Every structure is written in structure tokens, then in C-alpha cells.
């Protein structure tokens, strides 16, 4: 399976760990990238979904503390 593989709605929902209904909700809210080449069925690129899963990373407590030390020392 290539990284640029196209997934059906059911496959995309399984990949993301979401219900099909919630995935449709995200598409209607334009919160997730999708394609409709024939105007009716939605398709999703696996690599775009993987990128989406890695977005909005939350820093660990150690990372935040290191950033705070660097910030204080740089003043």
C-alpha cells in the first residue's frame, strides 16, 4: 500500500479510529481533507490522514519546562 493510497470512507474511518458518521460530520464541517471525483462518494488520501493524526502535538511537561528555562535565560 502506497502512502498516497486513496481510501474509501469506511477505510478512512477505520484508519482514524472514528465512526463513519463522525467522519462525514468532519467532511461537512471541512475539518478533514477529502475528494469527490464523481460528485457522490468521498475518498481520502492515506498520507493526508496520517499527517492530520500528527497535527496539534501537545508538548510534554519536560519540554515545556526546558522551553521556560531557555526563555528565562535568554532575557
C-alpha positions, 0 to 999 in steps of 0.5 A: 500500500502506497502512502498516497493510497486513496481510501474509501470512507469506511477505510478512512474511518477505520484508519482514524479510529472514528465512526463513519458518521463522525467522519462525514460530520468532519467532511461537512464541517471541512475539518478533514481533507477529502475528494469527490471525483464523481460528485457522490462518494468521498475518498481520502488520501492515506498520507493526508490522514496520517499527517492530520493524526500528527497535527496539534502535538501537545508538548510534554511537561519536560519540554515545556519546562526546558522551553521556560528555562531557555526563555528565562535565560535568554532575557 
